[in-house]
């Protein structure tokens, strides 16, 4: 479904991503794990078009999407939940969701909003509330709900566990699993490697801009090197 | 506000506003024409109208889009000179005036597009400095273009004189009404939402599939267009244009109106444009102190209400009426339905008491 081949991304003169290739198949949950500064978010931002790669290509559903502007990539069925949630703080919950469906016809809006409310009952309770007054976990749900409003084939999540209480993290990951079971393919970027690998099908381990290991998630959980580096021994 | 249902149906809401606005126009116009309001004050009122358009249009770029352009006087100057030159060529024909006004707006919008595309790649202070430079360039061009062209176009520092005075209170305030209506409708539409979402969070709005470059430019161009219209009205009101009227201080003056009124509040912009235009006139008696008072007002407001007089609150007459109707109905139902509920509650309490 998504194929990333040999991308090299630079921030000015800093070579952040060094020849990374990976792929995501339909129906999978794939995770990219790695320490701070390994380049996880940079890779997601490159796929969604916010950053440009100097070489290589990104192919989605058989079409090359590298070099296309971000808002056009969204219309092709690829949605991103950006790092740090980034909800529209001064808009209400429902307005936030409506913004997520910006690329779609307004006649389909109502159904999609109801779908999201069904998935996140908490958001329905707070639909008229200003997003800035939601808790961190609720904002994460809202950010995910907003991304789902574009009816994506592939949903990319950037650190959904960031800054959340452990209980909420589990809740969020349960929802990710549910979404996947309903047919949304997921590309998950996480620092919380244990959690990410426990729900993923496959995983890639990143280190300073390179993929060092890739395997089935269950194998990575038992891999000694990975255990030592990311899972606390 | 947002939780309130709209009780008054949609066409009626427009009708109420239009009727009240027309009544306001007719009453004021009568007062001015009959001389009840002296000519001098009528002039001040017209400038209030021009300043309202300027503040409301700048509010698109500052309040809604969240940028800080400092070259609004530049767009105003372009509109003013364009429509003044056309009106001079048409020797004051009243039928040409609307076209001259729109031409002024369009040329200003064109410059908004030219300057907006590179400027909006920048943020915050960088955008401020770039637009500041643009405003000054326009002023300096207006000063010196005659020497370059070799014939008299803007008449340099001496100023463009004997511009037909084609505007009056009525025309100015009809334009104020149209401006406010168009901007209000635009901001309530899908496009307005997109512009607001950019202010809220640019990356998030990009990831929602919003073409942020397009919408930023759109906001900037619309803002410039209405500044051009305001310029045209200004020229028609005052009858003489000199480049020094459009200096950096003019841009700051408009920005102060927007910030004082509350960024993102159209009502706030209208209110503070009115107050800040009228205040220096009202204080004319205290000649020496009036700038002190003016500055003091700004300092005090910013200390005690940094979000501006209105914050982001926008006044809606119909919203107010809705609330009043709700309250009225609420009182009625309270008398009828509420007591029964209370009786029920009381009965439950009695039972509980017995059980205890």
Interface residues (C-beta under 8 A of the other chain):
Chain A: X48 X50 X69 X70 X71 X72 X74 X75 X79 X80 X81 X82 X86 X87 X88 X89 X90 X91 X92 X95 X98 X99 X100 X102 X103 X106 X128 X143 X146 X147 X150
Chain B: X2 X3 X190 X193 X194 X196 X197 X200 X201 X203 X204 X205 X206 X207 X208 X209 X210 X211 X212 X312
